[in-house]
Amino acid sequence: MWTLERPTDGDLGGQAISPTETLYEYDGPMIFRTKLGLVDLLCNKVSVREGRHLYLACSTNDRTVDALKNGRLSVFGAFDAAAYWILSLDESLAVLGYWNCEREEVPTRFFAKPGLGLYHWQGKVPDSLEQASAMLAIKFKGPQLTHEGMPFGKFKDLMDQSFDAVRKLLTPVALLNRRTSTFDFEIAPPKFASLVIAVKEPVFNMALIRRTKELKKYTRDELEKAVEHLGQEFAERIIELRSLADEDKIDGKYAEENFSFLDILSEILPQLDGDIDSVEFTAFGKDGVETALFDQKVSSEIKQKLAIAQANTVVEHGVIVGITSRSTTLLVQSIRGKIVTCKFEREYFNDLLQRDEFKIPRPVRLRGAMFKRPRRDYMDVESVEFINPERVRD
């Protein structure tokens, strides 16, 4: 670990640093950008010791600085690097000495608190450019997830959970139950320290899609807009959920009405006393980047509300994929990734089949008692509403 007593690696001949852009100041520049030789540096004042002004510095670029200024990247994220310089400057910013340091050598107190923007009014912001520029990013934090690495099995588990969650949350209704060869996502390289899985954009196999009769009418642009809409919807819903959790307002009605959404989240939220401390979601909403963090305590409370809701009447969303007239049941592909056997009273079922809106496949919203089972869930349906097939998801 670096200490002030450690011999310096040089002093640059007392050269004075001249900020090219001051980003934050208080009785002088606190966070600023400068150029030393060919190196573009971002500097943050971290201490004053024995008359020396100590700055943490790392290489930077326009993309990082722009994201920092615009509230799309935290100060912590802007200083996320593999190597650093600790600069000792005098009052005039002349270099008294410098140290080359790897990340593990830099005292933890020299880094800003994660999630804080350059200005307090920016609120909670992403800690990496991957999150800042992603359609949807999922960040896991836990003691096993470090800069140096993590257990291979844990990495696989988290990747599998992320894949399942992203498919369920961002798959347009027209592509439910389609293979990844038809519809997939491109992700950024996974980022360690915690683990950040950042979804950049959807990937469509249009040749395969156009070979499927019911999908021929969809263009790539329409499908891309459908995924974008789902991403915006998710951003709004996680902010709403986090706000309700903060105010202890996740009641039974909310859990019942949002059963499908909460059930998807429950599979990726951290377990109480588990080895993942928190899961943070970042998504682009209508008003820009939205970020919401769920720790073990909040996640446990959400799961408890969901368990209570399942004992009552819940709302399910999906697409009709099959019918069995003899048993008065429909098979519905849920947005949760499960096939649900939906049971109706005979009179209601017969009336349903006569309606002009009834067809396979057709998006529906169902209300009833849900029984979760290993292979195929079961629902005693009280009512069903047909959703306009041209809508993405309701």
C-alpha positions as CSV (number, residue, x, y, z in Angstrom):
1,M,0.0,0.0,0.0
2,W,1.3,3.5,-0.9
3,T,2.4,5.8,1.9
4,L,3.8,9.3,1.9
5,E,7.1,7.9,3.2
6,R,7.6,5.8,0.1
7,P,10.4,7.2,-2.1
8,T,9.0,9.1,-5.1
9,D,9.5,7.8,-8.7
10,G,10.4,11.3,-9.9
11,D,9.6,15.0,-9.7
12,L,9.4,16.1,-13.4
13,G,11.9,18.8,-12.7
14,G,9.4,20.8,-10.7
15,Q,7.2,21.3,-13.8
16,A,3.9,23.1,-13.0
17,I,0.6,21.4,-13.9
18,S,-1.8,23.6,-15.9
19,P,-5.5,22.4,-15.8
20,T,-7.0,22.4,-19.3
21,E,-10.5,21.9,-17.8
22,T,-11.6,22.4,-14.2
23,L,-14.6,20.1,-13.4
24,Y,-15.0,20.9,-9.7
25,E,-13.3,23.4,-7.5
26,Y,-13.4,24.5,-3.9
27,D,-10.7,26.9,-2.8
28,G,-8.8,25.9,-5.9
29,P,-9.2,23.1,-8.5
30,M,-10.3,19.8,-6.9
31,I,-11.1,17.7,-10.0
32,F,-9.5,18.8,-13.2
33,R,-8.1,17.6,-16.5
34,T,-4.6,18.3,-17.7
35,K,-2.0,17.2,-20.1
36,L,1.5,15.9,-19.1
37,G,3.5,15.2,-22.1
38,L,1.5,12.8,-24.3
39,V,-0.7,11.7,-21.3
40,D,-4.3,13.1,-20.9
41,L,-4.9,13.0,-17.1
42,L,-7.8,13.3,-14.8
43,C,-6.8,14.5,-11.4
44,N,-8.7,14.5,-8.0
45,K,-7.4,16.2,-4.9
46,V,-7.4,13.6,-2.1
47,S,-5.4,15.0,0.7
48,V,-3.2,17.7,2.0
49,R,-0.2,16.3,4.0
50,E,2.7,18.3,5.4
51,G,2.1,21.2,3.0
52,R,1.8,18.9,0.0
53,H,-1.4,18.8,-2.0
54,L,-1.9,15.1,-3.0
55,Y,-3.8,14.3,-6.2
56,L,-4.9,10.9,-7.6
57,A,-4.4,10.9,-11.3
58,C,-5.2,8.5,-14.1
59,S,-5.3,8.6,-17.9
60,T,-8.6,9.8,-19.4
61,N,-10.3,10.6,-22.7
62,D,-13.2,12.8,-24.1
63,R,-15.8,10.0,-23.7
64,T,-15.1,9.6,-20.0
65,V,-15.0,13.3,-19.2
66,D,-18.2,14.0,-21.2
67,A,-20.0,11.2,-19.4
68,L,-18.7,12.5,-16.0
69,K,-19.9,16.1,-16.7
70,N,-23.3,15.0,-18.0
71,G,-24.1,12.8,-15.0
72,R,-23.8,9.5,-16.9
73,L,-20.7,8.4,-15.0
74,S,-19.7,8.7,-11.3
75,V,-16.5,10.2,-10.1
76,F,-15.6,6.7,-8.9
77,G,-16.2,5.3,-12.4
78,A,-14.1,8.1,-14.0
79,F,-11.2,7.0,-11.9
80,D,-11.5,3.3,-12.6
81,A,-8.2,2.4,-14.1
82,A,-5.5,-0.3,-13.9
83,A,-2.7,2.2,-13.1
84,Y,-2.4,5.5,-11.3
85,W,-0.1,8.4,-10.4
86,I,-0.2,10.0,-7.0
87,L,1.0,13.6,-7.5
88,S,2.5,15.7,-4.8
89,L,2.0,19.4,-5.7
90,D,2.6,22.7,-4.1
91,E,0.3,25.7,-3.9
92,S,1.1,26.7,-7.5
93,L,0.5,23.1,-8.7
94,A,4.2,22.5,-9.3
95,V,5.2,18.9,-9.1
96,L,7.1,18.1,-5.9
97,G,7.1,14.4,-6.7
98,Y,5.0,11.6,-8.1
99,W,4.5,7.9,-7.5
100,N,3.4,5.2,-10.0
101,C,0.8,2.9,-8.4
102,E,-1.2,-0.1,-9.4
103,R,-4.8,-0.1,-8.2
104,E,-4.3,-2.3,-5.2
105,E,-1.6,0.1,-3.9
106,V,-3.9,3.1,-3.8
107,P,-5.6,3.7,-0.4
108,T,-9.3,3.0,-0.6
109,R,-10.1,6.4,0.9
110,F,-8.6,8.0,-2.2
111,F,-11.5,6.8,-4.3
112,A,-14.9,8.6,-4.3
113,K,-17.9,6.8,-3.0
114,P,-19.5,4.6,-5.8
115,G,-22.6,6.0,-7.5
116,L,-22.1,9.7,-6.8
117,G,-22.0,12.1,-9.7
118,L,-19.8,15.1,-10.1
119,Y,-22.6,17.3,-8.7
120,H,-25.0,16.4,-6.0
121,W,-28.1,17.2,-8.1
122,Q,-27.1,14.4,-10.6
123,G,-28.2,11.8,-8.0
124,K,-27.1,8.2,-8.3
125,V,-25.2,7.5,-11.5
126,P,-23.5,4.5,-13.1
127,D,-20.0,3.5,-12.0
128,S,-18.7,2.5,-15.5
129,L,-19.0,3.5,-19.1
130,E,-20.3,0.1,-19.9
131,Q,-23.3,0.8,-17.6
132,A,-23.6,4.4,-18.8
133,S,-23.9,3.4,-22.5
134,A,-25.8,0.1,-22.1
135,M,-29.4,-0.5,-23.1
136,L,-29.6,-2.5,-19.8
137,A,-26.8,-3.3,-17.4
138,I,-26.8,-5.5,-14.3
139,K,-24.1,-5.1,-11.7
140,F,-23.5,-7.7,-9.0
141,K,-21.5,-6.9,-5.8
142,G,-20.1,-9.4,-3.4
143,P,-17.0,-10.4,-1.5
144,Q,-16.1,-13.0,-4.1
145,L,-16.2,-10.5,-7.0
146,T,-12.9,-8.6,-7.1
147,H,-10.7,-6.8,-9.6
148,E,-8.4,-9.9,-9.6
149,G,-11.2,-12.3,-10.5
150,M,-13.9,-14.5,-9.1
151,P,-14.8,-18.2,-8.8
152,F,-15.5,-19.7,-12.3
153,G,-18.7,-21.3,-11.0
154,K,-20.0,-18.1,-9.6
155,F,-19.3,-16.3,-12.9
156,K,-21.3,-18.9,-14.8
157,D,-24.2,-18.7,-12.4
158,L,-24.4,-14.9,-12.6
159,M,-24.1,-14.9,-16.4
160,D,-26.9,-17.5,-16.6
161,Q,-29.1,-15.4,-14.3
162,S,-28.4,-12.3,-16.3
163,F,-29.1,-14.0,-19.6
164,D,-32.4,-15.3,-18.4
165,A,-33.4,-12.0,-16.9
166,V,-32.5,-10.0,-20.0
167,R,-34.4,-12.4,-22.3
168,K,-37.5,-12.1,-20.2
169,L,-37.4,-8.4,-19.7
170,L,-36.5,-7.3,-23.2
171,T,-38.0,-9.9,-25.6
172,P,-40.8,-8.4,-27.7
173,V,-44.0,-10.3,-27.4
174,A,-43.8,-11.4,-31.0
175,L,-40.5,-13.2,-30.3
176,L,-41.5,-15.0,-27.1
177,N,-40.4,-18.6,-27.0
178,R,-37.9,-18.1,-29.9
179,R,-34.4,-19.5,-29.8
180,T,-31.3,-17.3,-29.5
181,S,-30.5,-18.1,-33.1
182,T,-33.5,-15.9,-33.9
183,F,-33.0,-13.2,-31.3
184,D,-30.1,-12.4,-29.1
185,F,-28.2,-9.5,-27.6
186,E,-24.7,-8.1,-28.0
187,I,-23.0,-7.4,-24.7
188,A,-19.9,-5.4,-23.7
189,P,-16.9,-7.3,-22.3
190,P,-17.9,-8.3,-18.7
191,K,-16.3,-5.9,-16.2
192,F,-14.8,-7.2,-13.0
193,A,-14.3,-5.6,-9.5
194,S,-17.9,-6.3,-9.0
195,L,-19.4,-8.0,-12.1
196,V,-21.1,-5.8,-14.7
197,I,-23.1,-7.3,-17.5
198,A,-23.9,-4.6,-20.0
199,V,-26.3,-5.3,-22.9
200,K,-25.4,-3.0,-25.8
201,E,-28.0,-3.8,-28.5
202,P,-30.3,-6.5,-29.8
203,V,-29.2,-8.8,-32.5
204,F,-31.9,-10.2,-35.0
205,N,-31.5,-13.0,-37.5
206,M,-33.8,-11.5,-40.0
207,A,-33.4,-14.3,-42.5
208,L,-34.7,-16.8,-39.9
209,I,-37.4,-14.4,-38.7
210,R,-38.7,-14.0,-42.3
211,R,-38.9,-17.8,-42.7
212,T,-41.5,-17.8,-39.8
213,K,-45.0,-17.1,-41.2
214,E,-46.3,-15.0,-38.3
215,L,-43.1,-13.0,-38.1
216,K,-42.8,-11.9,-41.7
217,K,-44.7,-8.7,-41.2
218,Y,-42.1,-7.3,-38.7
219,T,-39.2,-5.2,-39.9
220,R,-35.8,-4.9,-38.1
221,D,-36.7,-1.3,-37.2
222,E,-40.0,-2.3,-35.6
223,L,-38.3,-5.0,-33.6
224,E,-35.5,-2.7,-32.5
225,K,-38.1,-0.1,-31.4
226,A,-40.0,-2.8,-29.5
227,V,-36.8,-3.7,-27.5
228,E,-36.1,0.0,-26.9
229,H,-39.6,0.4,-25.6
230,L,-39.2,-2.5,-23.2
231,G,-35.9,-1.1,-22.0
232,Q,-37.6,2.3,-21.2
233,E,-40.5,0.5,-19.5
234,F,-38.0,-1.4,-17.4
235,A,-36.2,1.7,-16.4
236,E,-39.4,3.3,-15.2
237,R,-40.5,0.2,-13.3
238,I,-37.3,-0.3,-11.4
239,I,-37.3,3.3,-10.3
240,E,-40.9,3.0,-9.2
241,L,-40.1,-0.2,-7.3
242,R,-37.1,1.2,-5.6
243,S,-39.1,4.3,-4.5
244,L,-41.9,2.2,-3.2
245,A,-39.4,0.0,-1.3
246,D,-37.8,3.1,0.3
247,E,-41.2,4.3,1.5
248,D,-42.3,0.8,2.6
249,K,-45.2,1.0,0.2
250,I,-44.9,-2.3,-1.7
251,D,-48.3,-3.6,-0.7
252,G,-50.3,-6.7,-1.7
253,K,-52.1,-4.9,-4.5
254,Y,-48.9,-3.8,-6.1
255,A,-47.4,-7.3,-5.9
256,E,-50.5,-8.9,-7.4
257,E,-50.7,-6.4,-10.3
258,N,-47.0,-6.7,-11.0
259,F,-46.6,-10.4,-10.4
260,S,-44.8,-11.2,-13.7
261,F,-42.3,-8.4,-13.3
262,L,-41.5,-9.2,-9.7
263,D,-41.2,-12.9,-10.4
264,I,-38.6,-12.2,-13.1
265,L,-36.6,-9.9,-10.7
266,S,-36.9,-12.3,-7.8
267,E,-34.7,-14.8,-9.7
268,I,-31.8,-12.4,-9.9
269,L,-32.1,-10.3,-6.7
270,P,-29.7,-11.3,-3.9
271,Q,-30.6,-13.8,-1.3
272,L,-30.6,-12.9,2.4
273,D,-27.2,-13.9,3.8
274,G,-26.1,-15.0,0.4
275,D,-22.7,-14.3,-1.3
276,I,-24.1,-11.4,-3.5
277,D,-24.5,-8.2,-1.5
278,S,-26.5,-6.2,-4.0
279,V,-27.7,-6.1,-7.6
280,E,-27.8,-2.8,-9.4
281,F,-29.8,-2.2,-12.6
282,T,-29.0,0.6,-15.1
283,A,-31.3,1.3,-18.0
284,F,-32.2,4.1,-20.4
285,G,-35.6,5.6,-19.6
286,K,-37.5,8.4,-21.3
287,D,-35.6,10.9,-19.1
288,G,-32.2,9.4,-19.5
289,V,-30.2,6.9,-17.6
290,E,-31.9,5.4,-14.5
291,T,-30.1,3.4,-11.8
292,A,-31.6,1.4,-8.9
293,L,-29.8,-0.7,-6.4
294,F,-31.3,-3.6,-4.4
295,D,-29.4,-4.9,-1.4
296,Q,-30.2,-8.1,0.5
297,K,-32.6,-6.5,2.9
298,V,-34.7,-4.8,0.2
299,S,-34.7,-7.8,-2.0
300,S,-35.9,-10.1,0.8
301,E,-38.8,-7.7,1.5
302,I,-39.8,-7.7,-2.2
303,K,-39.6,-11.5,-2.3
304,Q,-41.8,-11.8,0.8
305,K,-44.5,-9.5,-0.8
306,L,-44.3,-11.7,-4.0
307,A,-44.8,-14.9,-2.0
308,I,-47.9,-13.4,-0.3
309,A,-49.3,-12.2,-3.6
310,Q,-49.0,-15.7,-5.1
311,A,-51.4,-17.0,-2.5
312,N,-54.0,-14.6,-3.9
313,T,-55.2,-13.4,-7.3
314,V,-52.3,-12.3,-9.6
315,V,-51.9,-10.8,-13.0
316,E,-50.0,-12.8,-15.7
317,H,-48.8,-11.6,-19.1
318,G,-48.1,-13.8,-22.1
319,V,-49.1,-15.2,-25.5
320,I,-51.6,-17.9,-26.2
321,V,-49.7,-20.8,-27.8
322,G,-52.2,-23.7,-27.5
323,I,-55.8,-24.8,-26.7
324,T,-57.4,-28.0,-25.3
325,S,-61.2,-27.7,-25.6
326,R,-61.9,-30.9,-23.7
327,S,-60.3,-29.6,-20.5
328,T,-61.2,-26.0,-21.1
329,T,-57.6,-24.9,-20.9
330,L,-55.3,-22.6,-22.8
331,L,-51.5,-22.8,-22.9
332,V,-49.9,-19.4,-22.5
333,Q,-46.3,-18.6,-23.0
334,S,-45.6,-16.3,-20.0
335,I,-43.2,-13.4,-20.3
336,R,-41.6,-15.1,-17.2
337,G,-40.3,-17.8,-19.5
338,K,-42.7,-20.5,-18.3
339,I,-45.6,-22.2,-20.1
340,V,-48.8,-21.8,-18.0
341,T,-51.8,-24.1,-18.2
342,C,-54.7,-21.7,-17.8
343,K,-58.0,-23.3,-16.7
344,F,-61.4,-21.7,-17.4
345,E,-65.0,-22.3,-16.4
346,R,-66.8,-24.0,-19.3
347,E,-69.2,-21.2,-20.0
348,Y,-66.5,-18.5,-19.9
349,F,-64.2,-20.7,-22.1
350,N,-66.9,-21.2,-24.8
351,D,-67.6,-17.5,-24.9
352,L,-63.9,-16.8,-25.2
353,L,-63.5,-19.0,-28.2
354,Q,-66.4,-17.1,-30.0
355,R,-64.8,-13.7,-29.6
356,D,-63.3,-12.2,-32.7
357,E,-60.1,-11.3,-30.9
358,F,-59.3,-14.9,-30.0
359,K,-56.5,-16.4,-32.1
360,I,-53.2,-18.2,-31.7
361,P,-50.8,-16.6,-31.0
362,R,-52.4,-13.6,-29.3
363,P,-51.0,-11.5,-26.4
364,V,-53.2,-11.7,-23.3
365,R,-53.4,-10.4,-19.7
366,L,-54.8,-13.0,-17.3
367,R,-56.0,-12.6,-13.7
368,G,-56.4,-15.6,-11.4
369,A,-54.9,-17.9,-8.8
370,M,-51.4,-18.9,-9.8
371,F,-49.8,-22.2,-8.8
372,K,-46.1,-22.4,-9.6
373,R,-44.8,-25.8,-10.6
374,P,-41.4,-27.2,-11.7
375,R,-42.3,-27.8,-15.4
376,R,-45.5,-26.0,-16.2
377,D,-47.3,-23.4,-14.0
378,Y,-51.1,-23.6,-13.5
379,M,-53.6,-20.8,-13.2
380,D,-57.3,-20.8,-12.4
381,V,-58.4,-17.9,-14.6
382,E,-61.0,-15.4,-13.4
383,S,-60.7,-13.1,-16.3
384,V,-58.7,-12.5,-19.5
385,E,-58.0,-9.4,-21.6
386,F,-56.8,-9.6,-25.2
387,I,-53.9,-7.2,-25.9
388,N,-53.5,-5.5,-29.2
389,P,-51.0,-7.7,-31.0
390,E,-49.3,-4.6,-32.5
391,R,-48.4,-3.4,-29.0
392,V,-45.0,-4.5,-27.6
393,R,-46.2,-5.6,-24.2
394,D,-48.7,-4.3,-21.7
